[in-house]
Amino acid sequence: VVPMMPAGTYAVDIDLAEQGWPLYQSTAGLQPVASHGLSVASLAPDSGSPYGGTNITITGQGFPAGSGAAAAQVLVDGAPCLLLDAVSYTKIICQTPPSSSAAMSEDRTVDVEVLVGGKTATAAGAFRYVATGVPAITSVTPTTMSAACGALLTITGTGFQYGLALTVGNGRPSIPFHPQKQSRDATVFLCDAESRCYLCPTETANATRLTCRAGRVPNATYTVRLTQPQRGFAGPAFTVDALFLINGVSPASGSTAGGALLTLTGRGFCDGVVLMAGPTREQGLDCAPQYMSDAEMQCRLQDNWRTYAGAHTLRLYADNDEAIRNGVHAACDAAVCVHEFAAAATPTITGATGLTGNAGDVLT
């Protein structure tokens, strides 16, 4: 009985137990070979979003399994279908690519091909890109958010699914997320130009409106992706700019003893960020926030227990070690992010009079 195995051509060995291996008397003494076929029996679902992202299950035979899964290739309309973890000798699950049509509103029926071991099985017209009945996005707000603290995003559109698994955001950094491994419910994630994706946990949802809590992410422009695995990605694409940067520091110099009130201008300032004045966080002075808005931050440098002079770079971080490890710190030009502890800017007291007296007396 031929076992389940990937499609291909295999040498046939016969073990006669106590008698040992036989000599082959076939043409030119060649060892016999057997060919294992490749076929596609069914595909489900058989339709999905023209923006791609539909998880399809292909059943048949001759597929590779386990560590050999990489030997299989699936093409939908000639483009690679992203293979997922669940692969066996009779089943492949993959995520469809976008339609190759320039008009995403166009319904198209396309071929699905499975390639294994030099063999190809084609299911002609097995999948259909459909523009109706799939999720669609009409707006995303806000279009700019703090990279340090994230934001609550509101997405409106049509075709969002009911019964979403709601996960409340907790303000922690957004975790790297693999869009191909999402749950069966609609999921939102943010992807940068390098295809690094971060989950945006859903907070509320109905068929036409969804909110999700984006966490801390590196400075970048992100494409908002909403997906329902059985239907695919929603479109068209909307972007959100995540900003955390300093473009001005005033004053440029202050007392070598610390205590100066600094005003920083930029974007993405929010509760929970901390400024350090010094070459590193460990060697710098804390700057206690006095005022905070998205575009401006005022903070007072702590008193310096050891006076020193010289220029020291300012670094603005999200206020925990995890965020620093993830690289979430303010972008800043080195020529801008400097506050000098300068002797010339240090107030000096040379003497005082009237140090004793009554209330209302003047000190000099």
C-alpha positions in Angstrom: 0.0 0.0 0.0 1.5 3.3 -1.1 1.6 5.7 2.0 0.8 9.3 2.0 3.7 11.3 0.6 4.5 14.4 -1.4 4.1 14.2 -5.2 7.3 13.0 -7.0 9.2 10.1 -8.4 10.6 7.6 -5.9 13.0 4.6 -6.1 11.5 1.3 -5.1 13.5 -0.9 -2.7 12.3 -4.4 -1.8 13.6 -6.0 1.5 13.1 -9.8 1.4 13.9 -10.0 5.1 16.1 -13.1 5.7 17.1 -13.3 2.1 18.4 -9.7 1.8 18.1 -7.2 -1.0 17.3 -8.5 -4.5 19.2 -7.9 -7.7 17.1 -6.0 -10.3 16.8 -7.8 -13.6 14.9 -5.0 -15.4 16.3 -3.1 -18.4 20.0 -2.3 -17.9 19.6 -3.5 -14.3 18.0 -0.2 -13.3 16.1 0.0 -10.0 12.3 0.3 -10.4 10.7 3.6 -9.6 7.2 4.7 -8.7 5.5 8.1 -9.3 3.2 9.6 -6.7 0.6 12.0 -8.1 -0.5 15.5 -7.3 -4.1 16.6 -7.4 -6.5 19.2 -6.1 -9.9 18.0 -5.0 -11.6 21.1 -3.5 -11.0 24.7 -2.2 -12.8 26.6 0.5 -13.8 29.3 0.7 -13.9 29.7 -3.1 -14.2 33.5 -3.1 -12.7 36.5 -1.2 -11.6 40.1 -1.1 -9.8 41.6 -4.2 -7.3 43.1 -1.6 -6.2 39.5 -0.7 -5.9 38.1 2.8 -8.5 35.3 2.5 -7.4 32.1 4.2 -8.2 29.3 1.8 -8.0 25.5 2.5 -7.0 23.3 -0.4 -7.6 19.6 -0.2 -6.1 17.0 -2.4 -3.1 14.6 -2.3 0.6 14.7 -2.9 1.2 17.8 -0.7 4.3 17.9 1.5 3.9 18.0 5.3 5.7 19.2 8.4 9.3 20.4 7.7 8.8 19.6 4.0 6.0 22.2 3.7 8.4 24.7 2.2 8.7 22.4 -0.9 5.1 23.3 -1.9 4.1 26.4 -3.8 0.6 27.7 -4.3 -0.2 30.3 -7.0 -3.5 32.2 -7.2 -3.9 33.9 -10.6 -0.1 33.4 -11.0 0.9 35.1 -7.7 2.2 33.3 -4.6 -0.4 32.4 -2.0 1.2 32.7 1.5 1.6 29.2 3.1 0.5 29.0 6.7 1.4 26.6 9.5 -1.3 24.0 8.9 0.0 21.8 6.1 -0.5 18.0 5.7 -0.2 15.5 2.8 -3.9 16.2 2.0 -4.4 19.8 3.0 -2.8 23.2 2.5 -3.9 26.5 4.0 -2.6 29.7 2.5 -3.5 33.4 2.4 -4.5 34.8 -1.0 -2.6 37.6 -2.7 -4.3 40.8 -4.0 -6.1 40.6 -7.3 -3.8 41.5 -10.2 -6.6 43.6 -11.7 -6.1 47.4 -11.5 -9.8 47.8 -10.8 -10.5 46.3 -7.3 -14.2 46.7 -7.9 -14.0 44.0 -10.7 -15.1 40.5 -9.9 -12.7 37.9 -11.4 -12.5 34.2 -11.6 -8.9 32.8 -11.5 -6.9 29.6 -11.5 -5.3 28.0 -8.4 -2.1 26.0 -9.0 -0.2 23.7 -6.6 3.4 22.9 -7.4 5.3 20.1 -5.6 8.3 18.0 -6.7 8.3 19.3 -10.3 4.6 18.5 -10.7 1.7 20.9 -11.1 -1.9 20.5 -10.3 -4.3 23.2 -11.6 -7.8 23.9 -10.4 -9.1 26.0 -13.3 -11.4 28.9 -12.2 -11.4 27.6 -8.6 -11.3 31.0 -6.8 -13.2 34.2 -7.4 -12.2 37.7 -6.3 -15.5 39.5 -5.4 -16.0 43.2 -4.6 -19.3 42.7 -2.8 -19.9 41.0 0.5 -16.3 41.7 1.7 -15.2 44.2 4.3 -14.6 47.8 3.1 -13.1 50.8 4.9 -14.4 54.3 4.3 -12.4 56.2 7.0 -9.7 55.9 9.7 -9.3 58.5 12.4 -7.1 60.0 13.7 -4.6 60.0 10.8 -1.7 60.9 13.2 -0.9 59.5 16.6 1.8 59.5 19.2 4.3 56.7 18.6 5.1 56.9 22.3 1.6 56.4 23.6 -0.5 55.1 20.7 -4.1 56.1 20.2 -7.7 54.9 20.0 -8.3 54.4 16.2 -11.9 54.5 14.8 -12.5 52.7 11.6 -15.7 53.0 9.7 -16.9 51.0 6.7 -19.1 48.1 5.8 -19.1 44.3 6.1 -17.4 44.2 9.6 -18.3 41.1 11.4 -20.4 40.8 14.5 -19.3 38.7 17.4 -15.8 40.0 17.5 -13.4 38.8 20.2 -12.8 42.0 22.0 -9.4 42.5 23.6 -9.0 45.7 25.6 -5.7 47.6 24.9 -3.6 48.0 28.0 -1.2 50.8 26.9 1.7 48.4 26.5 3.9 48.6 23.4 2.1 47.0 20.3 3.4 43.5 19.8 4.7 42.3 16.5 1.9 40.5 14.8 1.7 38.0 11.9 -1.4 38.9 9.8 -1.5 35.4 8.4 -2.1 33.9 11.8 -5.1 35.9 12.9 -8.2 34.5 14.6 -11.5 33.8 12.8 -12.8 37.2 13.9 -12.1 40.5 12.3 -8.6 41.8 13.3 -6.9 45.2 12.9 -3.2 45.6 12.6 -0.7 48.3 11.5 2.0 47.5 9.0 5.0 49.6 8.1 6.9 49.8 4.7 9.1 46.8 5.8 5.9 44.6 6.4 6.5 44.7 10.2 3.0 44.5 11.6 1.6 45.4 15.1 -1.7 44.2 16.5 -4.3 46.9 17.3 -6.6 45.2 19.9 -10.3 45.7 19.2 -12.3 47.5 21.9 -15.8 48.0 20.3 -17.3 46.8 17.1 -20.4 46.4 15.0 -21.1 45.9 11.3 -20.0 49.4 10.2 -17.8 50.8 13.0 -14.8 49.4 14.9 -12.4 50.9 17.5 -9.0 49.5 18.4 -6.3 50.6 20.8 -2.9 51.1 19.1 0.0 50.8 21.4 3.6 52.2 21.3 5.3 51.7 17.9 8.4 53.0 16.3 8.2 56.3 14.3 6.8 55.3 10.8 3.8 55.6 8.5 1.6 52.6 8.9 -1.0 51.0 6.7 -4.2 50.1 8.6 -5.2 46.6 7.8 -8.6 45.1 8.8 -9.0 41.4 8.0 -11.6 38.7 8.4 -9.8 35.5 7.5 -12.8 34.0 5.7 -13.3 37.1 3.5 -9.9 38.7 3.4 -8.5 42.2 3.8 -10.7 45.3 3.7 -9.8 48.1 1.4 -8.9 50.6 0.2 -5.7 51.2 2.2 -5.6 54.0 4.8 -2.5 55.1 6.6 -1.7 56.5 10.1 1.5 58.5 10.9 3.0 57.5 14.2 5.2 60.4 15.4 7.5 60.9 18.4 10.1 63.6 17.8 11.8 66.8 19.0 12.4 69.7 16.7 13.3 72.4 19.2 14.8 72.9 22.7 14.8 76.1 24.7 16.9 77.4 26.3 19.9 75.9 24.6 22.0 76.3 27.7 21.5 76.5 31.5 23.0 76.3 34.9 25.7 73.7 35.5 23.8 73.0 38.8 20.6 71.9 36.9 17.1 73.2 37.7 16.5 74.9 34.3 13.0 74.9 32.9 13.2 73.4 29.4 10.6 73.8 26.7 10.6 71.1 23.9 8.6 71.4 20.7 7.8 68.5 18.5 5.1 65.8 18.1 3.9 62.9 20.0 4.4 64.1 23.5 2.0 62.5 26.0 1.7 61.5 29.6 4.1 58.7 30.4 7.2 60.0 28.6 10.4 61.1 30.4 13.3 63.4 29.3 16.8 62.6 30.3 19.6 65.2 29.9 22.9 63.4 29.5 24.8 61.0 27.2 22.7 58.0 28.3 19.6 57.4 30.5 21.8 56.0 33.2 24.2 59.0 33.2 21.6 61.7 32.6 19.5 64.0 34.8 15.7 63.6 35.0 13.6 66.4 33.7 10.3 66.4 35.6 7.3 67.3 33.3 5.5 70.5 34.2 3.2 70.8 31.1 2.4 68.4 28.3 0.6 68.6 25.0 1.0 66.7 21.7 3.3 69.5 20.3 5.0 70.9 23.4 6.5 69.7 26.6 7.9 71.7 29.5 10.0 70.0 32.2 12.4 71.1 34.9 15.8 69.5 35.2 16.6 68.0 38.5 19.3 69.6 40.7 22.7 68.4 39.7 24.6 66.8 42.7 27.9 67.3 40.9 28.2 70.4 38.8 29.7 69.9 35.4 30.0 71.9 32.1 29.7 70.7 28.5 27.0 69.8 26.0 24.9 66.8 26.8 22.4 65.2 24.4 18.7 65.1 25.3 16.9 61.9 24.9 13.1 61.5 25.3 11.8 58.1 26.1 8.5 56.3 26.8 8.7 55.9 30.5 9.6 52.2 30.9 12.5 49.9 30.1 10.4 47.8 27.8 9.7 50.7 25.5 13.4 51.6 25.4 14.3 48.1 24.4 11.8 48.3 21.6 13.4 51.4 20.3 10.6 53.8 21.1 12.4 57.0 21.8 12.0 60.4 20.2 13.6 61.0 16.8 15.8 64.1 17.0 18.5 65.7 15.1 21.8 65.7 17.1 22.2 69.4 16.5 18.8 70.2 18.0 18.6 67.8 20.9 21.3 69.4 23.0 21.2 71.4 26.2 24.5 72.7 27.4 25.3 73.0 31.1 27.2 76.2 30.7 29.1 78.2 33.3 28.1 81.4 31.4 24.4 80.5 31.9 24.8 79.7 35.5 23.4 82.3 38.0 26.0 83.3 40.6 25.4 84.6 44.1 28.3 86.6 45.5 26.7 87.9 48.7 23.5 88.7 50.6 22.3 91.2 53.2 19.3 91.4 55.4 19.3 87.8 56.2 17.7 88.4 59.5 14.6 90.5 60.1 10.8 90.4 60.2 8.1 89.6 57.7 8.0 92.1 55.0 11.7 93.0 55.2 13.7 93.1 51.9 16.6 90.7 51.3 19.4 91.8 49.0 
